[in-house]
Amino acid sequence: MKFLVTDIEFDFDDGNDGESYTLTFDEEIEIRDSALGVWEADDDNDLCDEITAATGWLIKNIYYEIQLK
């Protein structure tokens, strides 16, 4: 399935590696923007896993549309 991610919010308070790291506002925007767009995944859980693996950040909220074509 293809998903169009229209908006996403990451948990920038805690990265996947457990280390504390403070991002600048511009870095947060860059990471968010990299996750927007079309992703291919089996389902919505797989979509979140794919984005988390690609960005290195856990997702708080995600908004998407399923692409039929």
Beta strands, then each sheet from edge to edge (+ up, - down):
strand 1: 2-15
strand 2: 37-40
strand 3: 57-67
sheet 1: 2+ 1- 3+
end
